[in-house]
């Protein structure tokens, strides 16, 4: 399987990540659809067998048990540390991404993952409460200490991502090598500024929700799956644009039937038509891993890509945080309170 380099960090990733949000103890206040330790190990084993070397998680997923399950699975499978790329995040915790919080949270993630370093450490959101210089220097300190190999950032505004890169350049600190953005066939707003800024700095997009939380995997909008019926975040992210997005879903279904493949595979294959990219795919079983990896062999023609993209219309922003004390822009939210 081909590998993509993350800047000059020495880290090379597969064309997709296994998403750690699917792993961990069910949490009635967050996610009740996660899979257990055994299921986590089966998914990771299959991914590694097929050549997928990258796993994405966060300190807040399943209240830390996602990291625990991943770490234990890798230990049980006796996976050599240099054969897997581990990514985690910091922000949704006390102190957000202050230097103090970063130094504290990295230790917790390393302990839960049973490792002494992370290949990739990601700012989960932009932190309005901490000077950018403080955050970027703290991350650079981790790289220099050998606890982190590469750094990245998740959903924010384009100017914020750009400013973080400029600060790193001006001070000789480690630059962001990845952009974890909300991006799929029915939500493409980050094509306007955020993704172009990332590519300007040779940072690799690693989209989350590449299948729009399942909406791009079945013909009808509604689903009776456990996640669809319990995950309120899905409804907040997508329901407002239901009428505008259904024609795109119809085209994915049409092309999938024509090609004799699943809708999910068409939706994933679309990602790899837009330059170096590594979508984060949540898999609840080894079979889902097989399907995702098989999508890499589907080559969409320019006409097919145009056909899938043509119905898209402008959407409200869903992902970046609004500035505290200001009225949120449509689709954004205010930063969560610290605990």
Beta strands, then each sheet from edge to edge (+ up, - down):
strand 1: 4-5
strand 2: 12-13
strand 3: 16-19
strand 4: 54-56
strand 5: 85-90
strand 6: 118-123
strand 7: 148-154
strand 8: 176-180
strand 9: 204-205
strand 10: 279-281
strand 11: 321-322
strand 12: 333-334
sheet 1: 1+ 2-
sheet 2: 9+ 8+ 7+ 6+ 5+ 4+ 3+ 10+
sheet 3: 11+ 12+
end
